[in-house]
Amino acid sequence: MRGAIRGSKSDPKIASLIVVYSLSKALGISPLEVYKMPMSLVKDLLIVHKEVEELQAEEIDKAMKKSKM
């Protein structure tokens, strides 16, 4: 499981669990709600979540660099 979370290859069942957990955590909804969504919506929402997380990480990096000056 740890390897799959860190990006190593995993079987589809573990990958599915990680997707459901990630999306339910990000949206603050039950994992059962994620299972009810069409796969295309799940993919789109994961892409949006990834972009938002990357933007937040960039902003934190900028703030840390400014505070060191």
C-alpha atoms as a printed R data frame, in Angstrom:
   type eleno elety resid chain resno       x      y       z
1  ATOM     1    CA   MET     A     1   0.000  0.000   0.000
2  ATOM     2    CA   ARG     A     2   2.749  2.473   0.947
3  ATOM     3    CA   GLY     A     3   4.542  1.863  -2.347
4  ATOM     4    CA   ALA     A     4   1.364  2.484  -4.306
5  ATOM     5    CA   ILE     A     5   0.781  5.786  -2.521
6  ATOM     6    CA   ARG     A     6   4.333  6.860  -3.301
7  ATOM     7    CA   GLY     A     7   3.865  6.154  -6.999
8  ATOM     8    CA   SER     A     8   5.144  2.627  -7.417
9  ATOM     9    CA   LYS     A     9   3.185  0.235  -9.545
10 ATOM    10    CA   SER     A    10   0.207 -1.340  -7.822
11 ATOM    11    CA   ASP     A    11  -2.679 -3.563  -8.648
12 ATOM    12    CA   PRO     A    12  -5.959 -1.975  -9.801
13 ATOM    13    CA   LYS     A    13  -7.761 -2.685  -6.522
14 ATOM    14    CA   ILE     A    14  -5.249 -0.704  -4.469
15 ATOM    15    CA   ALA     A    15  -5.174  2.089  -7.053
16 ATOM    16    CA   SER     A    16  -8.970  2.273  -6.902
17 ATOM    17    CA   LEU     A    17  -8.934  2.492  -3.103
18 ATOM    18    CA   ILE     A    18  -6.387  5.298  -3.230
19 ATOM    19    CA   VAL     A    19  -8.481  7.220  -5.768
20 ATOM    20    CA   VAL     A    20 -11.655  6.830  -3.707
21 ATOM    21    CA   TYR     A    21  -9.905  7.816  -0.485
22 ATOM    22    CA   SER     A    22  -8.185 10.827  -2.055
23 ATOM    23    CA   LEU     A    23 -11.306 12.191  -3.677
24 ATOM    24    CA   SER     A    24 -13.572 11.631  -0.679
25 ATOM    25    CA   LYS     A    25 -11.000 13.334   1.563
26 ATOM    26    CA   ALA     A    26 -10.541 16.254  -0.838
27 ATOM    27    CA   LEU     A    27 -14.261 16.832  -1.286
28 ATOM    28    CA   GLY     A    28 -15.269 16.001   2.272
29 ATOM    29    CA   ILE     A    29 -17.757 13.376   1.153
30 ATOM    30    CA   SER     A    30 -18.346  9.726   1.887
31 ATOM    31    CA   PRO     A    31 -16.386  7.181  -0.157
32 ATOM    32    CA   LEU     A    32 -19.769  5.726  -1.113
33 ATOM    33    CA   GLU     A    33 -20.578  8.992  -2.892
34 ATOM    34    CA   VAL     A    34 -17.409  8.647  -4.950
35 ATOM    35    CA   TYR     A    35 -18.449  5.138  -5.971
36 ATOM    36    CA   LYS     A    36 -21.753  6.560  -7.242
37 ATOM    37    CA   MET     A    37 -19.999  9.087  -9.518
38 ATOM    38    CA   PRO     A    38 -19.313  8.402 -13.184
39 ATOM    39    CA   MET     A    39 -15.653  7.573 -13.790
40 ATOM    40    CA   SER     A    40 -15.244 10.598 -16.063
41 ATOM    41    CA   LEU     A    41 -16.294 12.907 -13.209
42 ATOM    42    CA   VAL     A    42 -13.937 11.161 -10.798
43 ATOM    43    CA   LYS     A    43 -11.044 11.650 -13.237
44 ATOM    44    CA   ASP     A    44 -11.899 15.308 -13.826
45 ATOM    45    CA   LEU     A    45 -12.196 16.044 -10.112
46 ATOM    46    CA   LEU     A    46  -8.882 14.335  -9.388
47 ATOM    47    CA   ILE     A    47  -7.201 16.472 -12.034
48 ATOM    48    CA   VAL     A    48  -8.671 19.624 -10.493
49 ATOM    49    CA   HIS     A    49  -7.633 18.499  -7.005
50 ATOM    50    CA   LYS     A    50  -4.078 17.820  -8.200
51 ATOM    51    CA   GLU     A    51  -3.797 21.279  -9.755
52 ATOM    52    CA   VAL     A    52  -5.125 22.982  -6.619
53 ATOM    53    CA   GLU     A    53  -2.673 21.064  -4.422
54 ATOM    54    CA   GLU     A    54   0.224 21.989  -6.696
55 ATOM    55    CA   LEU     A    55  -0.791 25.651  -6.640
56 ATOM    56    CA   GLN     A    56  -0.973 25.599  -2.848
57 ATOM    57    CA   ALA     A    57   2.482 24.004  -2.662
58 ATOM    58    CA   GLU     A    58   3.892 26.697  -4.962
59 ATOM    59    CA   GLU     A    59   2.379 29.455  -2.820
60 ATOM    60    CA   ILE     A    60   3.833 27.908   0.336
61 ATOM    61    CA   ASP     A    61   7.256 27.701  -1.320
62 ATOM    62    CA   LYS     A    62   7.045 31.369  -2.354
63 ATOM    63    CA   ALA     A    63   6.065 32.431   1.153
64 ATOM    64    CA   MET     A    64   8.891 30.408   2.700
65 ATOM    65    CA   LYS     A    65  11.444 31.927   0.320
66 ATOM    66    CA   LYS     A    66  10.215 35.437   1.130
67 ATOM    67    CA   SER     A    67  10.424 34.796   4.863
68 ATOM    68    CA   LYS     A    68  14.059 33.674   4.556
69 ATOM    69    CA   MET     A    69  15.075 36.995   2.975
